[in-house]
């Protein structure tokens, strides 16, 4: 095991020491620039053997493997869309490389632990396969949970925002002015989305097209219906009533979802109670059964 880990340790030390200037070879351009007497801005160049260069090499492989594994686990939604929805500055490649680094780190810790406790080879191989897979699933599940939580919070905010939007439109505001006012005077996910729609309209995109882009990114059914109502802005004379009806529909849907969650949690309370009740009964039934079997078998 130590012989097998020697190349891994050597590569790791090379990558870590390559990040320090004392161990990194200065490029020819930088060495010649020092003789000219001219000052040059310090730039972060990736060396031949550095963490950045290794990430650039492993990026396409990590992205390909991560996307295929995610599809195999049943994830239909694109990773780039989920990262954009959450407002993350990471790209898909950066996310997959970090995920691959987590799996490699967990695998290294697993090998070190198995070596320290002297586990059997079969247990070491099994844990070496299971530990990175579990780390991959945890990172993937965390992203999916954050995306679902984002969609739930957006759905919770939609009734109030749609009611305010309907009141502003009924008061004589245009659609663009009403959205800009709500984006400035409120906070939350809906306000951020409306601010993004306003930025898109200032770039020359039509208001309805910008709203549809936001709806496509969010993938929330209530928002899609609201955008469908707002698309009638240039056709209908007064959208206040339609928006108010849509707001009431969304509020009823949110109420039904909350009732469903409450019912599920109330049912989950009975699980430990049932287990705590059945376990002593099984023990009391097992004692006379074992006694009877001993008498029959002698």
Secondary structure in CASP SS format (residue, H / E / C, confidence):
PFRMAT SS
TARGET T0000
AUTHOR 0000-0000-0000
METHOD secondary structure of the structure
MODEL  1
X C 1.00
X H 1.00
X H 1.00
X H 1.00
X H 1.00
X H 1.00
X H 1.00
X H 1.00
X H 1.00
X H 1.00
X H 1.00
X H 1.00
X H 1.00
X H 1.00
X H 1.00
X H 1.00
X H 1.00
X C 1.00
X C 1.00
X C 1.00
X H 1.00
X H 1.00
X H 1.00
X C 1.00
X C 1.00
X C 1.00
X C 1.00
X H 1.00
X H 1.00
X H 1.00
X H 1.00
X H 1.00
X H 1.00
X H 1.00
X H 1.00
X C 1.00
X C 1.00
X C 1.00
X C 1.00
X C 1.00
X C 1.00
X C 1.00
X C 1.00
X C 1.00
X C 1.00
X C 1.00
X C 1.00
X C 1.00
X C 1.00
X C 1.00
X H 1.00
X H 1.00
X H 1.00
X H 1.00
X H 1.00
X H 1.00
X H 1.00
X H 1.00
X H 1.00
X H 1.00
X H 1.00
X H 1.00
X H 1.00
X H 1.00
X H 1.00
X H 1.00
X H 1.00
X H 1.00
X H 1.00
X H 1.00
X H 1.00
X H 1.00
X C 1.00
X C 1.00
X C 1.00
X C 1.00
X C 1.00
X C 1.00
X H 1.00
X H 1.00
X H 1.00
X H 1.00
X H 1.00
X H 1.00
X H 1.00
X C 1.00
X C 1.00
X C 1.00
X C 1.00
X C 1.00
X C 1.00
X H 1.00
X H 1.00
X H 1.00
X H 1.00
X H 1.00
X H 1.00
X H 1.00
X H 1.00
X H 1.00
X H 1.00
X H 1.00
X H 1.00
X H 1.00
X H 1.00
X H 1.00
X H 1.00
X H 1.00
X H 1.00
X H 1.00
X H 1.00
X H 1.00
X H 1.00
X H 1.00
X H 1.00
X H 1.00
X H 1.00
X C 1.00
X C 1.00
X C 1.00
X H 1.00
X H 1.00
X H 1.00
X H 1.00
X H 1.00
X H 1.00
X H 1.00
X H 1.00
X H 1.00
X H 1.00
X H 1.00
X H 1.00
X H 1.00
X H 1.00
X H 1.00
X H 1.00
X H 1.00
X H 1.00
X H 1.00
X H 1.00
X H 1.00
X H 1.00
X H 1.00
X H 1.00
X H 1.00
X H 1.00
X H 1.00
X H 1.00
X H 1.00
X H 1.00
X H 1.00
X H 1.00
X H 1.00
X H 1.00
X H 1.00
X H 1.00
X H 1.00
X H 1.00
X H 1.00
X H 1.00
X H 1.00
X H 1.00
X H 1.00
X H 1.00
X H 1.00
X H 1.00
X H 1.00
X H 1.00
X H 1.00
X H 1.00
X C 1.00
X C 1.00
X C 1.00
X C 1.00
X H 1.00
X H 1.00
X H 1.00
X H 1.00
X H 1.00
X H 1.00
X H 1.00
X H 1.00
X H 1.00
X H 1.00
X H 1.00
X C 1.00
X C 1.00
X C 1.00
X H 1.00
X H 1.00
X H 1.00
X H 1.00
X H 1.00
X H 1.00
X H 1.00
X H 1.00
X H 1.00
X H 1.00
X H 1.00
X H 1.00
X H 1.00
X H 1.00
X C 1.00
X C 1.00
X C 1.00
X C 1.00
X H 1.00
X H 1.00
X H 1.00
X H 1.00
X H 1.00
X H 1.00
X H 1.00
X H 1.00
X H 1.00
X H 1.00
X H 1.00
X H 1.00
X C 1.00
X C 1.00
X H 1.00
X H 1.00
X H 1.00
X H 1.00
X H 1.00
X H 1.00
X H 1.00
X H 1.00
X H 1.00
X H 1.00
X C 1.00
X C 1.00
X C 1.00
X C 1.00
X C 1.00
X C 1.00
X C 1.00
X C 1.00
X C 1.00
X H 1.00
X H 1.00
X H 1.00
X H 1.00
X H 1.00
X H 1.00
X H 1.00
X H 1.00
X H 1.00
X H 1.00
X H 1.00
X H 1.00
X H 1.00
X H 1.00
X H 1.00
X H 1.00
X H 1.00
X H 1.00
X H 1.00
X H 1.00
X H 1.00
X H 1.00
X H 1.00
X H 1.00
X H 1.00
X H 1.00
X H 1.00
X H 1.00
X H 1.00
X H 1.00
X H 1.00
X H 1.00
X H 1.00
X H 1.00
X H 1.00
X H 1.00
X H 1.00
X H 1.00
X H 1.00
X H 1.00
X H 1.00
X H 1.00
X H 1.00
X H 1.00
X H 1.00
X H 1.00
X H 1.00
X H 1.00
X H 1.00
X H 1.00
X H 1.00
X H 1.00
X H 1.00
X H 1.00
X H 1.00
X H 1.00
X H 1.00
X H 1.00
X C 1.00
END
